[in-house]
Structures are given as C-alpha cells and as structure tokens.
C-alpha cells in the first residue's frame, strides 16, 4: 500500500502566524494556487481512495488531489486538527503573554500530555487517530491519500512508524506538502517526507 499524507494549503491564519485548530477557514488565493500545483503533481498517480478532514481548507485541497478522478471525498471527523482551545486565532506573542506557564510545559518532556488551554492534548489527538490508522493500514486499497492538518499529519506519521508521539517535534510538514509512506505486512516506511518540489517557483 502507498499512502500520501497531504497538508492543506495556506489560510489567512497561516499567513498571519495565528494559532489555528478547528476554525473552519478557507484557503487564501495563494493557498488555492498551492493546492492546484499539488493536484497537478499527483495527476497521474493511481489514487484509489481519498480521506479528508471535513474542514473547508482540507476539502478544497482534497478536491484538487482528486482532480478528474471519479473518487468520493471521504470526510472523517478524526482528521480534524488538534483543538487548540483559547489559543485559536492568537499570535505567538499573545500566547506567550497569556499562557507562559503552558508554553513552558508544552516545550518540555511532558508537553505531549499537556492540553491546550481549554483544548486537546497531543495524547488526546493520538487517541482519536489510532482507530483511523488501524483502519487505514488494513484497507484493501493500493493507494490512498489522507488530507489533513499539521498536528494530525505529524501524529499520524509517528503512529504509523511505531514512534512515540514526542517524535512529532522532529517532523516538519509544510503547507501543501506531500509525505509518502509505504505499508508492507502492516509495517510502514517513509518514501518521502515534507516534499514541496511542486511548489518551487510559486510566489505569493
């Protein structure tokens, strides 16, 4: 099995450096160009199924991944981004001012178990992704695309690779990036990580 892990394109929150979790914001015009380039990159890939977060920025991205294929976009609530609680829409400087103790704990060894203020922890996110990951690995489809978000992609990737989720800090998944994973005998291996070649030369 081949799995494409896709992060959505740019939103205004990303552009402005604001906390973004479950807010259902759309892509910017530049984000739309990013995902069109991503769709063109995958145009000849033999994709059998597409799973997507139901948030608009991912559905738009997933539609470009589907391109002209007659494939249903399978919306999965498990793929919604980490609930960032009260940090939604805040710039990092505002987070640092309002939640200094949380940010210190978040950066520490137990950070993955620290809930965002009035939100989820990464352990919570892992808990809702595990059943989806198990379903994914056992799927009879040969090639699958999973379109989601920053934390979702990184935590899903750590789980597929059998790593502790604290390893998420060592993984980058940029906007409109493509990470490719192979599954053989229910074991995962990375073919490419954070591939953004299709975005080269694309200017905001």
C-alpha atoms as one frame of an Amber mdcrd trajectory, in Angstrom:
protein
   0.000   0.000   0.000   1.063   3.573  -0.736  -0.221   6.428   1.436   0.011
  10.097   0.519  -0.192  12.311   3.611  -1.162  15.776   2.435  -1.347  19.018
   4.407  -3.796  21.688   3.262  -2.705  24.915   1.571  -2.268  28.351   3.085
  -5.063  30.087   5.009  -5.137  33.657   6.311  -4.329  32.306   9.790  -1.191
  30.614   8.446  -0.269  33.732   6.520  -0.564  35.880   9.671   1.073  33.355
  12.021  -2.039  32.801  14.137  -3.000  29.719  16.119  -5.234  27.501  14.001
  -7.115  24.425  15.078 -10.795  23.817  14.460 -11.668  27.233  12.991 -13.192
  26.481   9.585 -11.266  28.971   7.485 -10.795  28.861   3.720  -7.626  28.940
   1.666  -6.101  32.213   0.566  -5.722  32.817  -3.182  -2.093  31.735  -2.780
  -3.226  28.624  -0.908  -5.522  27.790  -3.816  -2.568  28.056  -6.187  -0.531
  25.811  -3.887  -3.112  23.041  -3.926  -3.592  23.303  -7.685   0.146  22.704
  -8.032  -0.168  19.762  -5.657  -3.074  18.377  -7.681  -1.011  18.654 -10.867
   1.841  16.825  -9.114  -0.491  13.906  -8.315  -2.489  13.995 -11.559  -1.038
  10.738 -12.852  -0.941   8.920  -9.506  -3.303   5.918  -9.338  -5.200   7.021
  -6.205  -7.975   4.658  -5.078  -9.372   6.449  -2.012  -9.195   9.939  -0.541
  -9.832  10.619   3.143 -10.109  14.225   4.281 -10.740  16.353   7.317 -14.192
  17.911   6.879 -12.831  21.447   7.385 -13.043  23.608   4.267  -9.295  24.122
   3.824  -8.803  20.363   3.593 -11.861  19.622   1.460 -10.667  22.187  -1.102
  -7.217  20.611  -1.060  -8.674  17.097  -1.359 -10.757  18.150  -4.369  -7.558
  19.211  -6.155  -5.915  15.916  -5.221  -8.911  14.097  -6.714  -8.641  16.142
  -9.901 -10.621  14.492 -12.682 -10.879  11.135 -10.897 -14.320   9.826 -10.029
 -13.471   9.389  -6.337 -15.636  10.235  -3.339 -14.008  12.509  -0.769 -14.466
  10.546   2.444 -14.791  13.098   5.247 -13.511  11.816   8.589 -14.004  13.746
  11.818 -10.939  12.030  13.320  -8.819  14.051  10.891  -9.941  17.458  12.239
  -6.988  19.435  13.574  -5.969  19.495  17.239  -8.398  21.575  19.297  -6.131
  24.475  20.273  -8.772  25.939  22.575  -8.255  29.523  23.674  -5.141  29.933
  21.524  -7.263  29.825  18.346  -6.563  32.995  16.372  -3.788  34.232  18.683
  -0.354  35.324  17.532   2.561  33.623  19.292   3.416  36.822  21.183  -0.134
  36.891  22.565   0.121  33.216  23.557   3.409  33.897  25.328   1.831  36.802
  27.229  -1.387  34.979  28.208  -0.112  31.412  28.726   3.599  31.495  29.689
   3.368  28.509  32.052   1.589  26.400  29.459   4.168  27.197  26.756   6.999
  26.236  29.115   5.294  22.918  29.898   4.415  22.352  26.221   8.099  22.630
  25.283   9.112  20.153  27.992   9.255  16.346  28.086   5.609  16.041  29.165
   4.347  18.529  26.586   2.503  15.890  24.566   0.215  15.277  27.553  -0.496
  18.977  28.208  -3.924  20.063  26.906  -4.017  23.325  25.018  -5.841  25.927
  27.151  -9.473  24.659  27.105  -8.497  22.327  24.242  -6.908  18.958  23.481
  -3.510  17.448  24.185  -1.497  15.597  21.578  -2.217  12.405  23.514  -5.931
  13.155  23.039  -5.326  13.616  19.332  -3.395  10.344  19.157  -6.291   8.562
  20.862  -8.776   9.582  18.194  -6.351   8.884  15.344  -5.386   5.329  16.344
  -8.640   3.674  15.165  -8.390   5.547  11.859  -4.754   4.477  11.430  -5.695
   0.853  12.089  -8.475   1.101   9.507  -6.069   2.709   7.048  -3.389   0.021
   7.342  -5.941  -2.762   6.843  -7.604  -1.123   3.852  -7.611  -3.183   0.637
  -6.923  -0.036  -1.411  -3.499   0.090  -3.055  -3.034   3.869  -2.996  -4.698
   6.234  -0.519  -4.487   9.995   0.062  -5.115  11.437   3.533  -5.655  15.201
   3.509  -5.440  16.857   6.906  -3.553  19.300   9.098  -0.189  19.999  10.695
  -0.519  18.164  14.023  -2.783  15.459  12.600  -0.276  14.565   9.891   2.675
  14.508  12.267   0.935  12.437  14.945  -0.484  10.037  12.353   3.000   9.631
  10.908   4.577   8.865  14.304   1.910   6.241  14.941   2.335   4.582  11.540
   6.111   4.409  12.094   5.778   2.999  15.617   7.390   6.051  17.234   6.401
   7.762  20.458   4.422  10.862  19.603   7.101  13.038  21.206   8.961  12.438
  17.919   6.487  14.826  16.258   8.926  17.634  17.067  11.422  16.095  14.626
   8.944  16.118  11.725   8.070  19.078   9.523   5.015  19.104   7.277   4.755
  22.406   5.470   1.642  23.829   3.854   0.584  21.886   0.729   3.370  19.372
   1.359   3.344  15.720   0.414   4.669  12.901   2.606   4.671   9.399   1.113
   4.570   6.222   3.199   4.595   2.594   2.080   2.906  -0.183   4.075   4.050
  -3.769   3.666   2.926  -6.527   6.041   1.365  -3.778   8.190   4.780  -2.096
   8.634   5.404   1.453   7.469   8.409   3.065   5.805   8.873   6.662   4.613
   9.430   7.119   0.906   9.425  10.941   1.059   8.941  13.473   3.857   7.620
  17.025   3.520   8.052  17.032  -0.258   7.366  20.533  -1.590   9.046  20.262
  -5.009   5.751  21.078  -6.729   5.739  24.497  -5.015   9.136  25.644  -6.306
   8.841  28.936  -8.143   5.331  29.573  -6.807   5.261  33.119  -5.427   2.627
  34.555  -3.040
